[in-house]
Amino acid sequence: MLVDMVIDGIDMPEGEPVPVDTAGDLIQRVARGDRDAFADLYQLLSPRAFGLILRVLVDRAQSEEVLQEVFLEVWQSASRFAPKRGQGRSWLLTIAHRRAIDRVRAAQASADRDRRAGMRDLASAPAPVTEQVELKIESERIADALRRLPNAQREAITLAYYGGYSQSEIAVLTGSPLGTVKTRMRDGLTRLRNEMG
């Protein structure tokens, strides 16, 4: 006699477990622009994704922001989901975990920058006029070198170094894939070094 098992809401006879990837099916529909599938996917996985993010970040407000970023990324990159490489649930939860870790790293980097700047301000006496002039000349050289970069590279570097954004945040802000942002920053910094000599 066959005993019915329920996997992801689908009745299947025991002995023939063929797991149904409900989340994967929804992600594939989202890739085709199906808004209803996106709403169903959100309803299906947002509680689990939020719980994962909250465990990493602890802060509820930041976790809610990251959850929004996760589902924005899912909407934008659903076409990159490869069902043959794994379950849709795992794919989405991997994005959630990566985003949460990125947020922790960004917060830590920002705190480290603030701490270093504070220590530098405390330790430094007012700069002599020659040092102020040298700093002004150097900042003008950097500004000139930045202007000579292609727009995409200049934007990524400016957001990172003057805006304090992480590469993941820049990807969301510019609507570019994370790998593209990393490439733009690497290439832009290389060109800046060459420009500055």
C-alpha positions, 0 to 999 in steps of 0.5 A: 500500500502506498502512503501519501507524502506531501512535499512542497504542497504536492501529494506524491506516493512514497517510494517515488519521491520526485521533489517539486521545486515550487520556488524554482518554478516561481523564479522561472516565471518571475524571469518571464516578468510574471508579477503574480509569480513574484508575489507568490514567491515573496509569500512563500519565501520572505518569512524564511529569508527574513529569519535568515537575514535577522539572524545575521544582522540582529537589527530588525530595521536593517533586516527589513531593508536587506529583505527588500534588496534581496527580492529586488535582486531576485526580480532583476536576476531571476533569469540567471537561476539555473534549475539544474544547479539547485533548488530555487529556495536555496538560490534565493536564500543564498542571495539573502545570506550574501546580502546580509553578510555584505551589510555586516561588512559594509557597516564594519568597514564604515565603522573602521573608517570612522574610527581611523578618521577620528584617531587621525583627527585626534592625533594630528595638529593643524597642518602647516601651510605647505602641507595644506597646499600639497593636499590641495594640489593632490586632491586636484590631481585626483579630481582631474584623474577621476574626470578622465575615467569613463562615466561608469568607472567614475560613478562606482569609485565615487559612490564607494570612496566618497559615498561610503557604499559597498559594492553590493549597495552600488550594484543596487543603486546603479542597477548593475550586476555585482560582478560588473561593479567590481570590474568597474572599480578594479579597472577604474582604480588601475587607471587612477593609479596609472594617471597619478603615476 
